[in-house]
Amino acid sequence: MYENLLRLPYFQGISKNDLTSILDKVKLEFFRYHDGDKIVSQGERCDNFIILLNGEIKSETTANDSTFTLSEIHSAPHAIEPYSLFGLSTKYIRSYYAVGETDILLINKSYFFSEFTKHDIFTINLLNLVSSRAQNINKRIWEDVPQSIEGRIIRFIALRAETLCGEKRLAIKMERLATELCETRINISRALNSLQEQGVVKLSRKEIHIPDFSKLSEAIQ
């Protein structure tokens, strides 16, 4: 467990002895989930610092009008939305599900603040990561809109994704994607088929499967 925790950027610079001392003072809850089990729900209050210790999880975000859903795969070690512990809305942005057998560590928010933030290095790491996330999102928004339809499809996904790598699935009707990008359905279809021919997406009924988002992005550079 300690090795996995120390691999997370939140704990960089903290010695194993210091981490042991912290964990001795907090209540730890361990859970094992099986394939398809829901861990948290989109819109649920974020009262815990949740860490994926082993296995994989799927995050899933649904648009406000329920017309499309983006899912992503995350591998251990991975912290589930620590940024949702703060701010005006302390609710999860995404739902999370176990992929196969998954081990989760849960630390209540009260222990999280009372013990971890006593260590300056942890507080600095947390501030840096939350700030970096905000800066990266702002950078994505202000980047030039690509001229190609393929580029705009990738940008549409990137603006809604948690990370710009790994496996993703976008469940959306072609008509809705066309509307979002102010394009015709036939042009969207041609662009997606072109990406499929390059081997960076797989198309099925109402779904775009991206095995590796970083390879998709490289395909149009």
C-alpha positions in Angstrom: 0.0 0.0 0.0 2.7 2.5 1.0 4.5 2.0 -2.3 1.3 2.8 -4.3 0.6 5.9 -2.2 4.1 7.2 -2.6 3.7 6.9 -6.3 0.9 9.5 -6.3 2.0 13.1 -6.9 0.2 14.2 -3.7 2.8 12.3 -1.6 6.0 13.2 -3.5 8.7 14.2 -1.1 7.1 12.5 1.9 9.2 9.8 3.4 7.8 6.4 4.1 8.3 7.0 7.9 6.3 10.3 7.7 3.5 8.6 5.7 3.4 5.8 8.3 3.1 8.3 11.1 0.3 10.1 9.3 -1.6 6.9 8.6 -1.3 5.8 12.2 -3.4 8.8 13.2 -6.2 8.5 10.7 -9.0 6.1 10.1 -8.5 4.1 7.0 -11.2 2.2 5.3 -10.5 -0.4 2.6 -13.0 -1.7 0.1 -12.9 -4.3 -2.6 -15.1 -3.8 -5.6 -16.0 -6.2 -8.4 -16.4 -5.6 -12.1 -19.2 -3.1 -12.7 -19.7 -2.1 -9.1 -20.3 1.6 -8.6 -17.9 3.4 -6.3 -19.3 6.9 -6.4 -22.0 8.7 -8.4 -21.9 11.9 -10.4 -23.4 14.7 -8.3 -22.8 12.8 -5.0 -21.2 14.8 -2.2 -17.4 14.4 -2.0 -16.7 13.7 1.7 -13.7 11.4 1.3 -10.2 11.3 -0.2 -10.5 8.1 -2.3 -7.4 6.3 -3.7 -7.4 3.4 -6.2 -4.7 1.1 -4.8 -5.0 -1.8 -7.2 -6.8 -2.5 -10.5 -8.6 -0.1 -12.8 -11.7 2.1 -12.6 -13.9 3.7 -15.2 -15.0 7.3 -14.9 -18.2 8.3 -16.6 -19.7 11.8 -17.2 -23.1 12.5 -18.7 -24.1 15.8 -20.3 -26.7 17.8 -18.5 -29.3 17.0 -21.1 -28.3 13.3 -21.1 -27.5 13.3 -24.8 -24.0 12.0 -24.6 -21.6 10.3 -22.1 -17.8 10.2 -21.9 -16.1 7.4 -20.1 -12.4 7.0 -19.3 -10.2 4.2 -17.9 -7.8 5.0 -15.0 -5.2 2.6 -13.6 -3.8 2.4 -10.0 -2.5 4.3 -8.2 -5.1 7.0 -8.9 -6.8 9.6 -6.6 -10.5 10.1 -7.4 -11.3 13.8 -7.8 -9.4 15.3 -4.8 -10.2 18.7 -6.3 -13.9 18.0 -5.6 -13.2 18.3 -1.9 -12.9 22.0 -2.3 -14.7 25.0 -3.9 -18.3 26.2 -4.3 -19.5 22.7 -5.2 -18.1 19.7 -3.4 -19.8 17.1 -5.5 -18.3 14.5 -7.8 -18.2 15.6 -11.5 -18.1 11.9 -12.6 -19.4 8.5 -11.7 -16.8 5.8 -11.0 -17.1 2.0 -11.6 -14.8 -0.9 -10.9 -13.2 -2.5 -13.9 -12.5 -6.1 -12.8 -11.4 -6.5 -9.2 -10.5 -3.2 -7.6 -9.1 -2.2 -4.2 -10.0 1.2 -2.8 -8.6 3.2 0.2 -11.0 5.8 1.7 -9.9 8.5 4.1 -12.6 10.7 5.5 -12.4 14.4 4.7 -12.0 15.4 8.4 -8.9 13.3 8.9 -7.6 14.4 5.5 -7.6 18.0 6.7 -6.6 17.4 10.3 -3.5 15.3 9.6 -2.2 15.5 6.0 -2.3 19.3 5.8 0.0 19.5 8.9 2.8 18.5 6.5 3.9 21.4 4.3 5.1 19.2 1.5 1.7 17.6 1.2 -0.1 21.0 1.2 2.3 22.3 -1.5 1.9 19.2 -3.6 -1.9 19.5 -3.3 -1.9 23.2 -4.2 0.4 22.6 -7.2 -1.8 19.8 -8.5 -5.1 21.7 -8.1 -3.5 24.8 -9.7 -2.0 22.8 -12.5 -5.4 21.3 -13.3 -7.0 24.7 -13.4 -4.3 26.1 -15.6 -4.4 23.1 -18.0 -8.2 23.4 -18.4 -7.8 27.1 -19.1 -5.1 26.4 -21.6 -7.3 23.9 -23.5 -10.2 26.4 -23.6 -8.0 29.1 -25.2 -6.2 27.0 -27.7 -6.9 27.8 -31.3 -9.8 25.8 -32.7 -8.5 23.3 -35.3 -9.5 23.8 -38.9 -10.0 20.1 -39.6 -13.1 18.3 -38.5 -10.9 15.5 -37.1 -9.1 18.1 -34.9 -12.4 19.6 -33.7 -13.7 16.2 -32.7 -10.5 15.6 -30.7 -10.9 19.0 -29.1 -14.5 18.3 -28.2 -13.4 15.2 -26.3 -10.3 16.9 -24.8 -12.4 19.7 -23.3 -14.5 17.2 -21.4 -11.9 14.6 -20.5 -10.1 14.3 -17.1 -6.8 13.2 -18.8 -5.4 13.5 -22.3 -4.2 9.9 -22.4 -5.6 6.4 -22.1 -8.7 4.7 -23.2 -11.9 6.6 -23.7 -15.4 6.0 -25.1 -17.8 8.7 -26.3 -21.4 7.6 -26.5 -23.1 10.1 -28.7 -25.4 10.2 -31.8 -23.8 11.4 -35.0 -26.5 14.1 -35.3 -25.7 15.5 -31.8 -21.9 15.6 -32.5 -22.6 17.3 -35.8 -24.7 19.9 -34.0 -22.0 20.5 -31.3 -19.4 21.1 -34.0 -21.7 23.1 -36.4 -21.1 20.5 -39.1 -23.1 18.2 -41.3 -23.7 14.7 -40.3 -22.0 13.4 -43.5 -18.9 15.4 -42.8 -18.6 14.1 -39.2 -19.1 10.6 -40.5 -16.3 11.0 -43.1 -13.9 12.4 -40.5 -14.6 9.6 -38.0 -14.2 7.0 -40.7 -10.9 8.6 -41.7 -9.7 8.3 -38.1 -10.9 4.7 -38.0 -8.8 3.9 -41.1 -5.8 5.3 -39.3 -6.4 2.9 -36.5 -6.9 5.5 -33.7 -10.6 5.1 -33.2 -13.1 2.2 -33.4 -16.7 3.0 -34.4 -19.8 1.2 -33.4 -23.5 2.1 -33.0 -23.7 5.5 -31.2 -20.2 5.1 -29.8 -16.6 6.2 -30.5 -14.0 4.0 -28.9 -10.6 5.5 -28.5 -8.0 2.9 -27.3 -5.4 5.6 -26.6 -6.2 9.3 -26.7 -2.6 10.4 -26.9 -2.2 8.4 -30.2 -5.4 10.0 -31.5 -4.0 13.4 -30.8 -0.7 12.6 -32.5 -2.6 11.4 -35.6 -3.6 14.9 -36.7 -0.4 16.8 -35.7 
